[in-house]
Amino acid sequence: MLTVLRLIAARHLALAKVRSLLTLLGISIGVSAVVGITALNGAVLDAFNNMVESISRGTDLQISAGEAGVPDSVLDVVREVPGVASASPLLENTVQDPETGDRILVLGIDFLADDPFRGLAEKEGGKNIVDDEVAFLNSPRAILIAGPYAQSRQLQKGQTIKLVTPSGPLEFEVFGLLAPTGAAKAFGGNVGIMGMDAAQLTFGKVGRYDRIDVDVVDTEKPEVVRDRIRTATKSGFVVDRPKDRGVRVSRMVFALQTGLQLTSAVALLVGVFVVFNTMAIAILQRRRELATLRALGTTRLRVTLLVAGEAAILGMLGGILGVFIGRGMAHLALGIVADAISALYVEVKPTGAEVSPTLALVGFLLGLGCAIVGATRPAWKAAGLSPVIVLAGRATHSAPPKHPLMLFAIGLVGYVLSFPVSNLPAPQGMPVFGYLSSFMVLLGTALMGPLILHGVKIVMEPLATRLGSVVGHLAAENLVRDLSRASVTSAALMFGLALSIGVGSMVHSFKVTMDAWLQASVPSDLFVSAGSQLADQKNIPLKPELGDGIEKIPGVDKVFHVRMAQIPYEDLTIQVVSQESEVFFERARLIIRDGPSRIEGDMLRRTGGVTISENLAQKKGLKAGDSLVLGTPDGPRAFPILAVAVDFTSDQGFALMDRQTYVEAFGDTLVDMFQLYLKPGANLEAVRKELAATVGRKYGLNVVTNQEFRDYVGGLVDNAFKITSAIQLVALLVALLGIINTLLASVLDRTREIGVLRAIGTLRNQVNLLMVLEAMMLGLGGAIMATVGGLAFGYIFVMVINVQSTGWSLPFAVPWRTVGEAFAISVLAAGFASLVPARRAGRLDIKEALAEE
Amino acid sequence: MGAPLPRKHLSDPTMSIIELRDVHRTYGEGHAAVRALRGVNLVVPPGQFVAIMGPSGSGKSTLLHMVGALDWPSSGDVILDGQPIAKLDDDALTRLRRDRIGFIFQFFNLLPTLTAIENVCLPALLAGKTLGDVSPKAKELLTRVGLGGRLNNKPSQMSGGEQQRVAIARALITDPPILLADEPTGNLDSKSGAEVLQLLREACDERRVAIVMVTHDANAALKADRQVNIKDGEVVSDVLHKSGQPAQVQ
């Protein structure tokens, strides 16, 4: 069998270079999307886990309370808990190097309690890293900088570095350079270390730690000690194993990463279509050879294996190529994904996206599997060829027409069934059935393809005839001549474009609703923050006194202090936003889904209550009148839920409370953003300039207008979908390869016919026009299918997958612009793709073409 | 079959419509070179029906390709309807084929997606005429070949003989002075074959079309006015059937 495979299949692949190459590309691009995205997702989580691991150095338990922090008094309580061998506090803060814009993780370490200093090398080349340890511990501006970062900034021991901190930009003295070990290698090596007291002062966290790391004595189980700590601290702090932090983060980024992974799977699916198409064409063209093999005694099974083997060769090569391309793609896209995750969830700084041997093997197997799945039906058909009919020349060149109406009906059944399937509950919050129903509608649309192409032919024939006379007429006829092949090509195109339209629906629906929310609930005129234009995960929290004086700037009416803290709530990490609610509600209005018709004035402060986002309500089954129980330094505290409102601050969940309530409950006075209302008639630009010139310059703060704020939020949404868009483009490219493939096959299949046309007087340009028009109609068919399937997919995406993943309910908005673009891209790109086969058709040697059988 | 349209060369009956002068055609180079034609001379006047015969590989098809403006000679001249084809570019050759030459193939080669009348109209439509312009004539031609009742049938709904008759009508739609037939009866039963040959004969007689027909069938060749035998790329005999005299003027 292997000899036959080598003699026939391998040689055939070598002979049909263009087709083999296109198929190889189709497979490898599909595989690369999956491998690339998996590597990216892994890199992001690995970066976080490595950071946790580097800093915690195998500690058994960690005590944390989100951004609000843990009071330092807890440390003594924990140290007394039986089974605790040691407990060391930690402060984690991200600051910005204003010179380079780099973000640096500055850790506050209790050098006296921490042994052996979280894996940091104490000596470098036999010399102590810090010459004068007392001076280091006593100086409020002493810092150790990781060697590689210091090198990149050409920093020497004894020099100073300016960093943007919650106290504004401050000069720090570099007391030593750290070897890249232990905690110093976290965060891509952009690490600084300070003494705990100095760090607490600098970062406005006096009396608080971000975390306490606990080592358990060998004789105790960490789980047992964990429960003791929970009891002893009487609080709602999170006490978990370091690896659980990774789990928590992976849960946070699950929706984003799953979305990316599924998008890449569609690219692979398009690859399967390309293989199917190519192999079907190969069988058609080689039916005589295959029939001869059958006549010579080759069994059906062997013919099947021969065809599948040929596809498998391409699959294996495509898999290998895909792994390499995927690796490159992951490297290129790492920054974009890391930015999106850093802005939306948790700050990560991956240093590289690696393809592990296991992932490489998976990529290879995916390539192989994709090829074999794609080749199964053509191989089956090849085995079913009748030697008698084929060798007698009675086999038709074109595949017999399918039954478009029946296929349409089956497709429709797919649509109908998708609705009850999509309504099934999501197991463990994972929208499995939403994705399944999306697949059902897309597959259903693919089955509707033949009838849709018939429709395109009927509608477009007059126009095509007007454009290209009889050539246009022939192009329209050719469109439905081999309906199976044309349908598969259109379906591949449909998958690529439907993904764009579906995701476009999500983005558009999201933006339309979010814009209404921003208008109603975020009415401030100016926003002042540090480190980022927005109070996202990348901004640097500020001490409240930095805002002193803002109110006195001419034109400023009111200022309120906004704190956006990530606080653990059950298995989620929700965003708790606090501000002076009376000021806030002077202009802001919540879009209430449950509760009183309006929340206003001092209602939040007076009641000590919260409003929560509908996604949090949906995820946890909460409603107005219930309580939100959060862990505070004084133990779990129940905040009455006054209302459930629309809010897009976090896909994990959101709670709004008065600043007074927050500070009382969590003891955290930091501010993420100062928001300003201007007096009526005040000149926005003048106030902004004044702010920038005063507090802005002094503390390194950004001042943005409401419009800029909204644009920035829109940019964040776009950024989150940037990779998805890139994969859509990849899927589209693969689909276009399918068009080139189909039309090349069409040229080969109709060589004699083209020869006849040329012989009886068809000009080369007319042959070119014939191919281009046919391709454009094929593209139009793909676009119509994509619109039908894409909008159905988009509807499920918005109404089911989105709700189950994020809990946000959005009204479905049709992305007309994306639909229009899909039509233009599909038709024009198909026309463009046809130029290669058109050129080949125009240049056919007429006499050789006429000699073709 | 209707009155022939006036053509410039018919005003001078002594002028040839097809002329090959010392035509050589070699494919490939060196040891692999194949000399398909070796100094062929052939003059065909308007209205003459010429049968080309010869064993496989003798050069019949190559000769037909030359006369059909589908190939160029390696040396020598091919002059069709007064135009040396060596001086024409691809588009000009295509137009020459479209307007001045009709083709009939062994396997009919109708376009499967077009009806009989659309197939017949095709060359005229390619020249920019509309269906309205040419369909009366196409109907007339199809009626003349006995298919007046099958105008809207597609090739798959017709027998081989019927398809070949459609092909003859297609070849005549532009009133070409030259009609080339490559084994036109090779794929037909004897009755259909006879009908097709009769139609060709009539086209030649009534419309003064010069026909060059390649055939293996000696009986088919007898329908022609003249029989040219080729062997190894050379004309070995060239006789007029009625007189039995040599036809070629060297």
Chai-1 contact restraints between the chains, C-beta under 6 A:
chainA,res_idxA,chainB,res_idxB,connection_type,confidence,min_distance_angstrom,max_distance_angstrom,comment,restraint_id
A,S469,B,L125,contact,1.0,0.0,6.0,A-B,restraint_1
A,V470,B,L125,contact,1.0,0.0,6.0,A-B,restraint_2
A,E477,B,T113,contact,1.0,0.0,6.0,A-B,restraint_3
A,R481,B,T113,contact,1.0,0.0,6.0,A-B,restraint_4
A,V756,B,N109,contact,1.0,0.0,6.0,A-B,restraint_5
A,A759,B,F103,contact,1.0,0.0,6.0,A-B,restraint_6
A,I760,B,F103,contact,1.0,0.0,6.0,A-B,restraint_7
A,I760,B,P123,contact,1.0,0.0,6.0,A-B,restraint_8
A,G761,B,T94,contact,1.0,0.0,6.0,A-B,restraint_9
A,G761,B,R97,contact,1.0,0.0,6.0,A-B,restraint_10
A,G761,B,R98,contact,1.0,0.0,6.0,A-B,restraint_11
A,G761,B,P123,contact,1.0,0.0,6.0,A-B,restraint_12
A,G761,B,L126,contact,1.0,0.0,6.0,A-B,restraint_13
A,T762,B,L126,contact,1.0,0.0,6.0,A-B,restraint_14
A,L763,B,D91,contact,1.0,0.0,6.0,A-B,restraint_15
A,L763,B,T94,contact,1.0,0.0,6.0,A-B,restraint_16
A,I846,B,L70,contact,1.0,0.0,6.0,A-B,restraint_17
A,K847,B,H65,contact,1.0,0.0,6.0,A-B,restraint_18
A,K847,B,L70,contact,1.0,0.0,6.0,A-B,restraint_19
A,K847,B,D71,contact,1.0,0.0,6.0,A-B,restraint_20
